[in-house]
Amino acid sequence: GSVESIGDNVFSNVPWITIPSDSSLITIGDNNFCRCAGEVYLPDSVTSVGKGCFGPHVVLKSNLMEIFDNQVLSKDHRHLYRYVGEDKDYTVPEYVEYLHSGFLNHLSIEKLYINKDYNYDEYTLAGISSVEEVVFGDEVTIIPGYFAAKSNLYSVTIGKNVSKIGSHAFAYCSTLG
């Protein structure tokens, strides 16, 4: 196939989908497959997945990603694309190195624990309404720019070793305070 990119929300409400293994698909936009309730086959050519992809009932078939412990991760577990569990509290695992934007999209997580420095997409939690509290542990030294801009946070706990908070990290969080 010749499709190299799928835009945002193209397959957001389909029950299942198969993308041919010989596809030249490289990029999947935001919020695709988030309400699928079956198998989603991804070709090896996929290298970029947008925020909010893959819902809690997806059976992901891919040589690059897998669902492990209610998380959509790269096969080496270094990239966290999405948490698909139903817990109210969530701690980002230590083995993860990179948090993709929207990894908590459309979920009921209320309290997020971040216990080390990660590599982040901009707007990691931006605009996410369910997360009410973020706790940055003492091993965290940097909070990235736009981390939770326009979100509905009520509380942020900043660990003792944070030395830099990026621009607009909590901008327009009108519920903070």
N, C-alpha and C positions, 0 to 999 in steps of 0.2 A: 504494500500500500504506500501511497505517497503523502498521507497526512503526517505532518511533523509536529503539529501543535493542536491541543484541544483547549479552547478558551474557558473562561470562568462559567460555572453552572451549566455546562452543556449536558452532562449526565448526572445531574443532582438528584433526580427523582425516579430513576429507572431501577427496576428490580434486580437486574443482572446485566452483565455485558462481557463480551469477549473481544479483545483486540488481537488481531492475528499476530502470531509469533514472528512473521516476516515483515511486520509493520516497521515503518521508519519513524514512528512516533518518538519524540524526544521530550516534549514538554506537556504537562498536564496542568491546566489552570486551577484556580481556587474552587472549592466546594463541589468537586466531582465525586461521584460514587458515594456521597455521604448518606444516602438513604437506601443504598443497595442492600439486599438481604440474601445475597448469594455469592457466588464466585466471581471474582474480577481477575482476569488474566492480563498481566502486563508484559509486554515484550522487553527484551534485554536492552533495547535502544533507549528506554526511558531513563533520563538523567535528572529531571527536575519535576517535582510534584508540588502543587500549590497548597496553600493553607486550607484546612478544613476538609481535606479529602479523606475518604474511607470512613464509613460509619461503623458502629459497634457490631453489626451483624455481617460484615463483609468477610468472606473467606478469600484472602489475598493469595494469588498465585503469581510469584515473581522470582526471578533469580537475583534480584537486587534488593528486595524488601521482604519483610515478613512481619507477621503479627506475633509478638512475644509478650507475655504478661500484660495483656490488654494495651499494648502499644504497637503502633506501626513504626518499625525501625528499619534502618539499613541492615543488610545481612550481618555486617560486622558490629552492629548495635551502637555505632558511634553517632548516627543521626536519628533524632526523634522527630518524626513527621506528625504523629497524632497519638494522643491518648484516647482510647476508646472504651475504657472501663466506666464504672458507675459510682466510684467512691466519691465522697464529699471532700476528703483531704487527699492530696497527692504530693509525693516527694519525687522530684526528678532523680532518676537513678544516677549513681556515681559513674557508671560505665558510659553514659551518654556524653558526647563532647559538643554536639551541635543541636540547638533547639530551633526548629523551623517555625516561622510565623504561623500563628493559628493552631499550634499543636493542642490547644485546649478548646478549640472552637466547638460550639453547639453542645456543651456538656454542662453537667451540674456540679463541677468542682467549685467548692467555695473557698478552700484554703490551699494555697500552693507553697511548698517548701523548696527553696533553692539553696543547696548547701555547698556549692563550689562555683568557680567561674566557668562559664560555658561560652562557646561561640554562638552568636545569636543572629537571626534575621532582624532587621529593623521591624518595629511594631509587633514584637513578640506576643504581647497580650492586648495590643491596642484594640479598643472597641469591644472587647469581650465582656459581656454583662454578668456572667455567672460568678466569676472569681471576685470574692469580697475581701480577701486578705492574702497578702504575700509576705512570707518570712524569708529574709535573706540571712543565711547562717554566717557564722564568724569566719569561714574560709573564703567568702565572697569578697572580692576587692573592687569590682566594677559592676555598676548597673548601667546597661546600655541606653543610648538615646531612644526616645519614643517607646520604651519598653512596655508601658501600660497606658499610654496616652488615650484619652477618651474612654477609659474603662470605668467600671462601677466599683472601684476599690473603696472599702471603708477603712482599711488599716494596712499599713506597711511597716514591717519591723526590719530595721537595717542593722546588720551585724557590725561588730566593733572594728572590723578591718576594711570596710568599704572606704576607699579613698577617692573614688570618682563616680559621679552620677552624671550620665550623659544628658545632653540637651533634650528638653521636653519629655523626660522619662515618665513623668506623671502629670503631664499637662492636661488640662481640662478634665481632671478627675474630680468633679464637683462634689462627690460623696465623701472624699477624704477630709478628715479634720476632726 
